[in-house]
């Protein structure tokens, strides 16, 4: 799981790679059980935290100032991130084997995917 910058890319390349890794981890969590699911979920939580930290500390501050409308785009992405963090916090307290876990994970996945697509469409191209 790459959660540090690669020497051959920029921050957008790293974040795009992490979007793929996040999608793969959601798949792993959904299609495993027991300790394997728990471990995959822990990896997912860690990667989401690393990913959002990189965005908050590097991408968003730069995007706010580098292109017209950047402040509004970042404001919208931060609102999406807050929603995803709230969903994740609620899910983090549910045992991965609980029947409520997978439906809650599906809601989280939808929000995270929507957020990633918005970044890829509205923020990343301007930053590149």
N, C-alpha and C positions, 0 to 999 in steps of 0.2 A: 504494500500500500504506500504509494509515494505521497508523503506529506511534507516534504521539504523541496525547495526549488531545484529543478534539474539544471545542470550547467548549460544545456543546449536550448533553453527556452526562456520566455519572459513570464511575468506573473499571470497573464491571460492564458498562456499555454498550460501553466501549472493548474490553474483553476478549472480549465476545460477538462484536463486529465482527471482531476478530482471529481468533476461531475460524473464522468464515466465510472470511476471507482465507487462513488456513492450509489449509482444505479445498480452496479454489480453487488454491492453489499446488501442493498434492499432485497435483491433476488435471493441472495444466500440466506438472509434472515427468514424470508417467506418460505423457503423450500427446505429448511432444516428443522430439527426438533432438539429438545433437551439442551445439553451443555453446548453442543455445536451452535444452536440458535443463540444461546446466551452470549457466547464468545463473539459471534458475528455481530450481534447487536451492540456489544461493547465497542467493537472496532468501528461500527457505523457511528456511534455517538462520538467517539474520539475524532474521527475524520470530519464529521460535521463541525465540531468545535474548532479544529485546526483551520478548516476551510473558511468558516465565518470570521475567524480572527484575522486571517490574511486579507479578506475583503474589507473588514472594518479598519485595519491599520494601514493598508497599502492602497487597495483599489478605490474604495469610496472617497477618501480624502483627495486623491488625484482626480477622480472623475468629477467631483464637485467643481473643480476649477478649470478643467482643461477644455470643456466644450459647452456650447450654449445649451441650456436646459439640464445641465449636469446635476444641479442641486435638486431639481424635481425628480429626476430619475433615481438618484441616490435615496431621496426621501421615500419613494415608492418601494425600493428594494429593502430598505431598513424596516418598513412596515411589514413586508412579507417575511423578513427574517424574524421579527418579533413574534409573529403568528406561529411560525414553525418552531421557534424556541419554546413557546407555551405548550404546543402540542407535544413536543419532545419531553418536556418536563413532566407532563401528565403521564405519558407513556413510560417514562423511565421508572415510575413507581409500580408498574404492572409486571408481574412475572411473565416471561415470554411463553410459558405454557398455559397461561390463563386464557380461556376462550375469548376474552375481551381484547387480547393483545393484537392479533392479526387484523381485526377490523380497525383498530386505532392506528396500527402501523400503515394500513392502506390510506387512511386520511393524511397521515404525516407524509407519506410518499407523494401523494397528489400535490400537497402544498410545496414540498421541496422541489418537485419536478417543475411545477408552475414557476417557482422562483428562479430556478436554474435557467429555464427557457427565457424568462424576461431578462435576466442578466446577459445571456448570450445574444439576445436580439437588441436590447436597448442600451446596454452599458459597455460590454466588451468591444464592439466594433469601434466605438469612439475612443476608447483607451488605447487600442492597438494603433 
